[in-house]
Amino acid sequence: MELRRRAVGPWSMNAYALVCPETRASVLVDPGDDPETLEAMLSGTRPAAILVTHAHPDHIGALVEMRRRLQVPVMAHGGGAVQADQQLFGGERLAVGRRHLRVHAAPGHTADQLCFGVEDRPDVIVGDTIFDGGPGKTWSAEDFQTTLTTLRRVVLSWSDDTVCHPGHGAAFRLGDVRPAVERFLAKDHGRFCGDATWEM
C-alpha cells in the first residue's frame, strides 16, 4: 500500500493518505487543515473514507470541508467526539481496495485515540500515541497511567521493524526507541501528567 504524507496547519500536523496500488482506492487520515493540500495529496486516487486517529482540533480542523468535498464516510472511534458515519474499535480490519488496515485502540493522550496499521508493510499511523522522543501529552495522572498501559500492551507488541508515522514530526523505527521506552516504563512516575520524554 502506498503511503503519502503532508504537514498541514499551524501546528504542522501530519495528514496521511493510504492508497491501494491495484485499485487506486484511498483513505485520508486526519484532515487537520489546508483542504487544497489534502485534496492534492489524494490526486490520482479514488477516496473511499476519512479516518480519524483522535478528535483534537489540529487533527480534524478540515474534517467538515473534506467530508463535503469527497462525499465519503467518516470513520472514528466508537463513542468518540467525532460525528462518525462508522464507529471503529480496536481489532477491526478495514479494506482499502484489495489491501487492509488493522485498527488498534490506543487510549491515553485521548480516550478515543486509534492507530492504523498497514497489513502488507510494517507501517502504523500512530496519531499522537507515541513520538520519537516520548509519548503523547496527557492531562491527568489517570490518562498518563492509561498511556503506560497502551505502550506496554499495544505499541511494544509490534515488531522492531514497525515504522511509526506520528501526528507531528518524522517517522521512526520502533526498534530504535524500544530500549528507551522500556526504561521509561520501568520507572515509577508517581502522579505525573503532561509532556513526557523517554529520558524522564
ZADO-1210 file (C-alpha; in nm, 4 decimals, padded with zeros to 6 digits):
<atoms>
<atom x="00.0000" y="00.0000" z="00.0000" code="MET" pos="1"/>
<atom x="00.1271" y="00.3460" z="-00.0897" code="GLU" pos="2"/>
<atom x="00.1618" y="00.5911" z="00.1994" code="LEU" pos="3"/>
<atom x="00.1602" y="00.9680" z="00.1406" code="ARG" pos="4"/>
<atom x="00.2158" y="01.2422" z="00.3991" code="ARG" pos="5"/>
<atom x="00.1626" y="01.6173" z="00.4071" code="ARG" pos="6"/>
<atom x="00.2266" y="01.8524" z="00.7009" code="ALA" pos="7"/>
<atom x="-00.0677" y="02.0905" z="00.7368" code="VAL" pos="8"/>
<atom x="-00.1880" y="02.3666" z="00.9659" code="GLY" pos="9"/>
<atom x="-00.0148" y="02.5970" z="01.2140" code="PRO" pos="10"/>
<atom x="00.0929" y="02.3017" z="01.4347" code="TRP" pos="11"/>
<atom x="00.2469" y="02.1177" z="01.1368" code="SER" pos="12"/>
<atom x="00.0189" y="01.8176" z="01.1812" code="MET" pos="13"/>
<atom x="00.0823" y="01.5153" z="00.9589" code="ASN" pos="14"/>
<atom x="-00.2118" y="01.4170" z="00.7391" code="ALA" pos="15"/>
<atom x="-00.1805" y="01.0873" z="00.5549" code="TYR" pos="16"/>
<atom x="-00.3260" y="00.9111" z="00.2534" code="ALA" pos="17"/>
<atom x="-00.3119" y="00.5341" z="00.2102" code="LEU" pos="18"/>
<atom x="-00.3614" y="00.4088" z="-00.1441" code="VAL" pos="19"/>
<atom x="-00.4254" y="00.0589" z="-00.2793" code="CYS" pos="20"/>
<atom x="-00.1834" y="00.0206" z="-00.5723" code="PRO" pos="21"/>
<atom x="-00.4139" y="-00.2126" z="-00.7659" code="GLU" pos="22"/>
<atom x="-00.7442" y="-00.0281" z="-00.7422" code="THR" pos="23"/>
<atom x="-00.6245" y="00.3268" z="-00.6506" code="ARG" pos="24"/>
<atom x="-00.8816" y="00.3285" z="-00.3686" code="ALA" pos="25"/>
<atom x="-00.7615" y="00.5556" z="-00.0885" code="SER" pos="26"/>
<atom x="-00.8350" y="00.6730" z="00.2631" code="VAL" pos="27"/>
<atom x="-00.7497" y="01.0128" z="00.4085" code="LEU" pos="28"/>
<atom x="-00.6234" y="01.0053" z="00.7681" code="VAL" pos="29"/>
<atom x="-00.6540" y="01.3109" z="00.9952" code="ASP" pos="30"/>
<atom x="-00.7712" y="01.6039" z="00.7780" code="PRO" pos="31"/>
<atom x="-00.6293" y="01.8685" z="01.0081" code="GLY" pos="32"/>
<atom x="-00.6167" y="02.1752" z="00.7827" code="ASP" pos="33"/>
<atom x="-00.5448" y="02.3036" z="00.4308" code="ASP" pos="34"/>
<atom x="-00.8161" y="02.1308" z="00.2229" code="PRO" pos="35"/>
<atom x="-00.6416" y="02.2167" z="-00.1041" code="GLU" pos="36"/>
<atom x="-00.3255" y="02.0379" z="00.0126" code="THR" pos="37"/>
<atom x="-00.5259" y="01.7382" z="00.1297" code="LEU" pos="38"/>
<atom x="-00.7128" y="01.7151" z="-00.1980" code="GLU" pos="39"/>
<atom x="-00.3868" y="01.7361" z="-00.3924" code="ALA" pos="40"/>
<atom x="-00.2411" y="01.4550" z="-00.1791" code="MET" pos="41"/>
<atom x="-00.5281" y="01.2340" z="-00.2958" code="LEU" pos="42"/>
<atom x="-00.4619" y="01.3089" z="-00.6628" code="SER" pos="43"/>
<atom x="-00.4892" y="01.0035" z="-00.8872" code="GLY" pos="44"/>
<atom x="-00.6832" y="00.8045" z="-00.6288" code="THR" pos="45"/>
<atom x="-01.0435" y="00.7132" z="-00.5561" code="ARG" pos="46"/>
<atom x="-01.1170" y="00.8294" z="-00.1986" code="PRO" pos="47"/>
<atom x="-01.3269" y="00.5783" z="-00.0058" code="ALA" pos="48"/>
<atom x="-01.3251" y="00.7090" z="00.3535" code="ALA" pos="49"/>
<atom x="-01.1813" y="00.9575" z="00.6001" code="ILE" pos="50"/>
<atom x="-01.0197" y="00.8046" z="00.9104" code="LEU" pos="51"/>
<atom x="-00.9582" y="00.9944" z="01.2338" code="VAL" pos="52"/>
<atom x="-00.6941" y="00.8973" z="01.4914" code="THR" pos="53"/>
<atom x="-00.8465" y="01.1268" z="01.7575" code="HIS" pos="54"/>
<atom x="-01.0653" y="01.4324" z="01.7883" code="ALA" pos="55"/>
<atom x="-00.8206" y="01.7103" z="01.8791" code="HIS" pos="56"/>
<atom x="-00.8778" y="02.0234" z="01.6676" code="PRO" pos="57"/>
<atom x="-00.5403" y="02.0098" z="01.4928" code="ASP" pos="58"/>
<atom x="-00.6316" y="01.6649" z="01.3556" code="HIS" pos="59"/>
<atom x="-00.9896" y="01.7398" z="01.2431" code="ILE" pos="60"/>
<atom x="-00.9842" y="02.1085" z="01.1509" code="GLY" pos="61"/>
<atom x="-01.0719" y="02.0392" z="00.7866" code="ALA" pos="62"/>
<atom x="-01.2942" y="01.7368" z="00.8530" code="LEU" pos="63"/>
<atom x="-01.6248" y="01.9040" z="00.7691" code="VAL" pos="64"/>
<atom x="-01.4886" y="02.0534" z="00.4478" code="GLU" pos="65"/>
<atom x="-01.3187" y="01.7316" z="00.3328" code="MET" pos="66"/>
<atom x="-01.6329" y="01.5306" z="00.4041" code="ARG" pos="67"/>
<atom x="-01.8224" y="01.7790" z="00.1853" code="ARG" pos="68"/>
<atom x="-01.5636" y="01.7648" z="-00.0941" code="ARG" pos="69"/>
<atom x="-01.5053" y="01.3908" z="-00.1001" code="LEU" pos="70"/>
<atom x="-01.8580" y="01.2700" z="-00.0163" code="GLN" pos="71"/>
<atom x="-01.7212" y="00.9666" z="00.1692" code="VAL" pos="72"/>
<atom x="-01.7938" y="00.8270" z="00.5171" code="PRO" pos="73"/>
<atom x="-01.6005" y="00.9415" z="00.8222" code="VAL" pos="74"/>
<atom x="-01.4699" y="00.6614" z="01.0435" code="MET" pos="75"/>
<atom x="-01.3583" y="00.7272" z="01.4015" code="ALA" pos="76"/>
<atom x="-01.3522" y="00.5710" z="01.7465" code="HIS" pos="77"/>
<atom x="-01.6813" y="00.4405" z="01.8728" code="GLY" pos="78"/>
<atom x="-01.8082" y="00.6774" z="02.1388" code="GLY" pos="79"/>
<atom x="-01.5534" y="00.9436" z="02.0487" code="GLY" pos="80"/>
<atom x="-01.6125" y="01.3128" z="01.9959" code="ALA" pos="81"/>
<atom x="-01.6179" y="01.2966" z="01.6150" code="VAL" pos="82"/>
<atom x="-01.9529" y="01.2725" z="01.4367" code="GLN" pos="83"/>
<atom x="-01.8667" y="00.9459" z="01.2631" code="ALA" pos="84"/>
<atom x="-02.0604" y="00.7665" z="00.9921" code="ASP" pos="85"/>
<atom x="-01.8953" y="00.4445" z="01.1054" code="GLN" pos="86"/>
<atom x="-01.7556" y="00.3755" z="01.4512" code="GLN" pos="87"/>
<atom x="-01.4252" y="00.1912" z="01.4791" code="LEU" pos="88"/>
<atom x="-01.2948" y="-00.0281" z="01.7584" code="PHE" pos="89"/>
<atom x="-00.9622" y="-00.1940" z="01.8284" code="GLY" pos="90"/>
<atom x="-00.9101" y="-00.5232" z="01.6452" code="GLY" pos="91"/>
<atom x="-01.1170" y="-00.4303" z="01.3417" code="GLU" pos="92"/>
<atom x="-00.9886" y="-00.4859" z="00.9893" code="ARG" pos="93"/>
<atom x="-01.0618" y="-00.2265" z="00.7205" code="LEU" pos="94"/>
<atom x="-01.0459" y="-00.2893" z="00.3454" code="ALA" pos="95"/>
<atom x="-00.8871" y="-00.0247" z="00.1234" code="VAL" pos="96"/>
<atom x="-00.9331" y="-00.1630" z="-00.2246" code="GLY" pos="97"/>
<atom x="-00.7569" y="-00.5011" z="-00.2169" code="ARG" pos="98"/>
<atom x="-00.5404" y="-00.4112" z="00.0837" code="ARG" pos="99"/>
<atom x="-00.6270" y="-00.3951" z="00.4527" code="HIS" pos="100"/>
<atom x="-00.5657" y="-00.1886" z="00.7642" code="LEU" pos="101"/>
<atom x="-00.5740" y="-00.3088" z="01.1238" code="ARG" pos="102"/>
<atom x="-00.7294" y="-00.0800" z="01.3850" code="VAL" pos="103"/>
<atom x="-00.5521" y="-00.0528" z="01.7225" code="HIS" pos="104"/>
<atom x="-00.7190" y="00.1159" z="02.0202" code="ALA" pos="105"/>
<atom x="-00.4534" y="00.3301" z="02.1898" code="ALA" pos="106"/>
<atom x="-00.6088" y="00.5416" z="02.4671" code="PRO" pos="107"/>
<atom x="-00.4104" y="00.7767" z="02.6871" code="GLY" pos="108"/>
<atom x="-00.3408" y="01.1016" z="02.5011" code="HIS" pos="109"/>
<atom x="-00.7157" y="01.0895" z="02.4411" code="THR" pos="110"/>
<atom x="-00.9746" y="00.8248" z="02.5224" code="ALA" pos="111"/>
<atom x="-01.0630" y="00.7914" z="02.1519" code="ASP" pos="112"/>
<atom x="-00.7078" y="00.7515" z="02.0134" code="GLN" pos="113"/>
<atom x="-00.6717" y="00.4960" z="01.7339" code="LEU" pos="114"/>
<atom x="-00.3736" y="00.3717" z="01.5356" code="CYS" pos="115"/>
<atom x="-00.3966" y="00.2285" z="01.1840" code="PHE" pos="116"/>
<atom x="-00.1573" y="-00.0493" z="01.0842" code="GLY" pos="117"/>
<atom x="-00.0954" y="-00.1404" z="00.7204" code="VAL" pos="118"/>
<atom x="-00.1169" y="-00.5178" z="00.6825" code="GLU" pos="119"/>
<atom x="00.1149" y="-00.5567" z="00.3827" code="ASP" pos="120"/>
<atom x="00.4012" y="-00.3411" z="00.5135" code="ARG" pos="121"/>
<atom x="00.5454" y="-00.2548" z="00.8572" code="PRO" pos="122"/>
<atom x="00.3805" y="00.0870" z="00.8855" code="ASP" pos="123"/>
<atom x="00.1472" y="00.2167" z="01.1569" code="VAL" pos="124"/>
<atom x="-00.0110" y="00.5617" z="01.1597" code="ILE" pos="125"/>
<atom x="00.0049" y="00.6302" z="01.5328" code="VAL" pos="126"/>
<atom x="-00.1519" y="00.9760" z="01.5669" code="GLY" pos="127"/>
<atom x="-00.0330" y="01.1279" z="01.8955" code="ASP" pos="128"/>
<atom x="00.0124" y="00.7928" z="02.0730" code="THR" pos="129"/>
<atom x="00.3921" y="00.7901" z="02.0508" code="ILE" pos="130"/>
<atom x="00.6694" y="01.0095" z="01.9146" code="PHE" pos="131"/>
<atom x="01.0405" y="00.9563" z="01.8645" code="ASP" pos="132"/>
<atom x="01.1106" y="01.1432" z="02.1889" code="GLY" pos="133"/>
<atom x="00.8245" y="01.0371" z="02.4143" code="GLY" pos="134"/>
<atom x="00.4540" y="00.9543" z="02.4458" code="PRO" pos="135"/>
<atom x="00.1683" y="01.1907" z="02.3660" code="GLY" pos="136"/>
<atom x="00.0825" y="01.4584" z="02.6217" code="LYS" pos="137"/>
<atom x="-00.1648" y="01.3732" z="02.8968" code="THR" pos="138"/>
<atom x="-00.3835" y="01.5977" z="03.1121" code="TRP" pos="139"/>
<atom x="-00.4396" y="01.3796" z="03.4185" code="SER" pos="140"/>
<atom x="-00.2470" y="01.1179" z="03.6155" code="ALA" pos="141"/>
<atom x="-00.5128" y="00.8643" z="03.5186" code="GLU" pos="142"/>
<atom x="-00.4633" y="00.9351" z="03.1490" code="ASP" pos="143"/>
<atom x="-00.0867" y="00.9031" z="03.1906" code="PHE" pos="144"/>
<atom x="-00.1310" y="00.5602" z="03.3508" code="GLN" pos="145"/>
<atom x="-00.3549" y="00.4644" z="03.0583" code="THR" pos="146"/>
<atom x="-00.0770" y="00.5735" z="02.8217" code="THR" pos="147"/>
<atom x="00.1690" y="00.3465" z="03.0042" code="LEU" pos="148"/>
<atom x="-00.0716" y="00.0548" z="02.9621" code="THR" pos="149"/>
<atom x="-00.1129" y="00.1317" z="02.5910" code="THR" pos="150"/>
<atom x="00.2645" y="00.1421" z="02.5444" code="LEU" pos="151"/>
<atom x="00.3084" y="-00.1934" z="02.7204" code="ARG" pos="152"/>
<atom x="00.0170" y="-00.3840" z="02.5711" code="ARG" pos="153"/>
<atom x="-00.0247" y="-00.2298" z="02.2266" code="VAL" pos="154"/>
<atom x="00.2806" y="-00.0443" z="02.0980" code="VAL" pos="155"/>
<atom x="00.5520" y="-00.2752" z="02.2293" code="LEU" pos="156"/>
<atom x="00.3657" y="-00.5763" z="02.0861" code="SER" pos="157"/>
<atom x="00.4604" y="-00.4543" z="01.7380" code="TRP" pos="158"/>
<atom x="00.7813" y="-00.5744" z="01.5742" code="SER" pos="159"/>
<atom x="01.1053" y="-00.3754" z="01.5888" code="ASP" pos="160"/>
<atom x="01.0753" y="-00.3182" z="01.2128" code="ASP" pos="161"/>
<atom x="00.7485" y="-00.1285" z="01.2580" code="THR" pos="162"/>
<atom x="00.7723" y="00.2263" z="01.1242" code="VAL" pos="163"/>
<atom x="00.5623" y="00.4635" z="01.3363" code="CYS" pos="164"/>
<atom x="00.4111" y="00.7586" z="01.1485" code="HIS" pos="165"/>
<atom x="00.3124" y="01.0154" z="01.4129" code="PRO" pos="166"/>
<atom x="00.0770" y="01.3112" z="01.4079" code="GLY" pos="167"/>
<atom x="00.3697" y="01.5541" z="01.4326" code="HIS" pos="168"/>
<atom x="00.7331" y="01.5186" z="01.3304" code="GLY" pos="169"/>
<atom x="00.9242" y="01.2500" z="01.1448" code="ALA" pos="170"/>
<atom x="00.8545" y="00.8790" z="01.1198" code="ALA" pos="171"/>
<atom x="01.0758" y="00.6467" z="01.3229" code="PHE" pos="172"/>
<atom x="01.1508" y="00.2754" z="01.3582" code="ARG" pos="173"/>
<atom x="01.0059" y="00.1247" z="01.6743" code="LEU" pos="174"/>
<atom x="01.3142" y="-00.0888" z="01.7383" code="GLY" pos="175"/>
<atom x="01.5261" y="00.2263" z="01.7593" code="ASP" pos="176"/>
<atom x="01.3253" y="00.3622" z="02.0541" code="VAL" pos="177"/>
<atom x="01.2198" y="00.0341" z="02.2204" code="ARG" pos="178"/>
<atom x="01.5051" y="00.0308" z="02.4762" code="PRO" pos="179"/>
<atom x="01.4236" y="00.3887" z="02.5808" code="ALA" pos="180"/>
<atom x="01.0510" y="00.3085" z="02.6049" code="VAL" pos="181"/>
<atom x="01.1220" y="00.0018" z="02.8186" code="GLU" pos="182"/>
<atom x="01.3428" y="00.2033" z="03.0562" code="ARG" pos="183"/>
<atom x="01.0689" y="00.4674" z="03.0751" code="PHE" pos="184"/>
<atom x="00.8078" y="00.2041" z="03.1619" code="LEU" pos="185"/>
<atom x="01.0297" y="00.0522" z="03.4309" code="ALA" pos="186"/>
<atom x="01.0344" y="00.3784" z="03.6320" code="LYS" pos="187"/>
<atom x="00.7840" y="00.4974" z="03.8903" code="ASP" pos="188"/>
<atom x="00.6456" y="00.8279" z="03.7599" code="HIS" pos="189"/>
<atom x="00.4094" y="00.8802" z="04.0529" code="GLY" pos="190"/>
<atom x="00.1140" y="01.1079" z="03.9767" code="ARG" pos="191"/>
<atom x="00.2754" y="01.2640" z="03.6712" code="PHE" pos="192"/>
<atom x="00.0861" y="01.4001" z="03.3728" code="CYS" pos="193"/>
<atom x="00.1809" y="01.6359" z="03.0912" code="GLY" pos="194"/>
<atom x="00.4577" y="01.6347" z="02.8300" code="ASP" pos="195"/>
<atom x="00.6910" y="01.3397" z="02.8890" code="ALA" pos="196"/>
<atom x="01.0227" y="01.2319" z="02.7375" code="THR" pos="197"/>
<atom x="01.1785" y="00.8862" z="02.7402" code="TRP" pos="198"/>
<atom x="01.4694" y="01.0266" z="02.9454" code="GLU" pos="199"/>
<atom x="01.2469" y="01.1225" z="03.2422" code="MET" pos="200"/>
</atoms>
